[in-house]
Amino acid sequence: MQDTEKVACIVTGMELYFRTFGLADGIDLHTGDVEWIIPWRGRTGPAVVFRVSLDEQSVDARIEGLVSGMNAGEVPALWVISPTSTPASLVDRLLARGFRNLSDAAHAEPGMALGLSEPLCGQSGPGPRGLSPAQPGRLVCLGYRG
């Protein structure tokens, strides 16, 4: 499995993980070009935008609409931007709009993949490997305060 395939598998696993929260009582799952989970009003729970797939032509207008939703408490202020998020300029556009980078540059967000054909821990041969910060598979966490 190539690194790009591993990254795609890690991101898909992360997206499924967050979508599962949408099955819980008191948590809304919003799907579409931007996906997030958020607790019902008056409830507590996870609130995160975890998938962003915007086109280059409408990205700025969509960001403005989402910022309005954040200010109204309808869209989470915590965003996880994955290597598969689009457009490629998304992080820069969000930072220019007032988001803060919450990621620690010295410690990349973890992601791990293990091919089923690879030996498990304690066996001879290669073991589980994570994505090093130098690999093109970095997650970026951003926060917004309106």
Buried (B, 14 or more C-beta within 10 A) or exposed (E): EEEEEBBBBBBEEBBEEBBEBBEBEEBBBBEEEBBBBBBEEEEEBBBBBBBBEBEEEEBEEBBEEBBEBBEEEBBBBBBBBBBBBBBEEBBEBBEEBEBEBEBEEEEBBEBEBBEEEBEEEEEEEEEEEBBEEEBEBBBBBBEBEE
